[in-house]
Amino acid sequence: MVFTVSAAVLLAVIVIVLLKGGYVRFGSMLACTLFGFTLAATGLAPLINGALSSLAGLVAGL
């Protein structure tokens, strides 16, 4: 749970910085956000969560 919240906050900060910097426009951000919510409702969600957990474990071990 802690990793999920911190990853969500980190990704939100990245999206805000990209949006403010003009690298990503609002429509693109909205489409990517909706794609993420849709992807989370599919059967790939456990695989993605497992990959993120493995990546967090790898980074924590460094």
N, C-alpha and C positions, 0 to 999 in steps of 0.2 A: 504494500500500500504506500509506504513512504517513497519508494522508487517511482511509483506511478505518478504521485503528486509532483515530485521534483522534476520528473521528465516532462510532465505536462506544463509546468511553470517555465522550464527552460525552453521548450518548443514555442510556448506563447511569446516569450521574450524575443526569440529569434524571428518569429513571424512579425511582431510589432516593429522590430528594427528594420527588417526587409521592407515592410510596408511604408514606414516613415522615410526610408532611404530612397524610395522610388524604384527599387528593384522588382517589387511585386505590386501589382495593382490590386485594388479591392476585389474586383471580379475574380481574378485568379486565386486570391486568398480564400474567397468564399467557396469556390469550386473545390479547392484542395481540402478545405475543412469539411465540406459535405462528403467528399470522397473518403476521408478518414473515418467519419461516423458510419458511412455505409460499409466500409471495409471491416470495421469493428463488429458489425452484425453478421459477418459471414463466418464460414468455417475456418478461415485463415487466421482469425483472431488469436487462438491459442498458440499457433506457430509464431506469430509476430511477437506475442508477449514472451514466449520462451526465448526467442532470439534477442529481444531487448534485455531480458534477465541475464542471459549468458554474456552479453556485451557488458552489462553493468558489473557482473562478477569478474570479468576480464580486466576492466578498467580499475576496479577496486583492488585487484591483486597486484597492480603495478606499483 
